[in-house]
């Protein structure tokens, strides 16, 4: 999977890049069908750090963003939101009524 980390009106340090990449890789372990991720880090004011992520999955692009006073906290909050979206998308792909349809066909 391709993971791209960019900064909007800021320089992305190696530590921030490694931290964001590591967090996004944990998402890909949860949902292996993800094809690419683009993380955008920005500083709106000195007290407001923003992290955005676009995760490409088959047939859809999931988006999450978060703001915090610390960039690492913003990345953590954004990953938590993306985690919820990935879990919800993954459960939609799962056919939860498969056993019921087999019982109805066999009975």
Residue pairs with C-beta under 8 A, 6 or more apart in sequence:
1 28
1 34
1 35
1 36
1 37
2 35
2 36
2 37
3 21
3 24
3 25
3 36
3 37
3 39
4 36
4 37
4 38
4 39
5 12
5 16
5 17
5 20
5 21
5 39
5 41
6 12
6 38
6 39
6 40
6 41
7 40
7 41
7 42
8 40
8 41
8 42
9 42
9 43
10 41
10 42
10 43
12 41
16 41
16 71
16 72
16 75
19 72
19 75
20 39
20 41
20 51
20 75
21 39
23 75
23 76
23 79
24 37
24 39
24 53
24 55
24 79
26 79
27 34
27 37
27 55
27 79
27 82
27 83
27 86
28 34
28 37
30 83
30 86
30 87
30 90
31 57
31 86
31 89
31 90
33 57
33 58
34 55
34 56
34 57
34 86
35 56
35 57
35 58
36 55
36 56
37 53
37 54
37 55
37 56
38 53
38 54
39 51
39 52
39 53
39 75
40 51
40 52
40 53
41 49
41 50
41 51
41 52
41 71
41 74
41 75
42 49
42 50
42 52
43 49
43 50
43 71
44 50
44 67
47 69
48 67
48 69
49 67
49 68
49 69
49 70
49 71
49 73
49 74
50 65
50 66
50 67
50 74
51 65
51 66
51 67
51 71
51 74
51 75
51 77
51 78
52 63
52 64
52 65
52 78
53 63
53 64
53 65
53 78
53 79
53 82
54 61
54 62
54 63
55 61
55 62
55 63
55 64
55 82
55 85
55 86
57 86
57 89
60 89
62 82
62 85
62 86
62 89
64 78
64 79
64 81
64 82
64 85
65 78
65 81
66 74
66 75
66 77
66 78
66 80
66 81
67 74
67 77
68 74
68 77
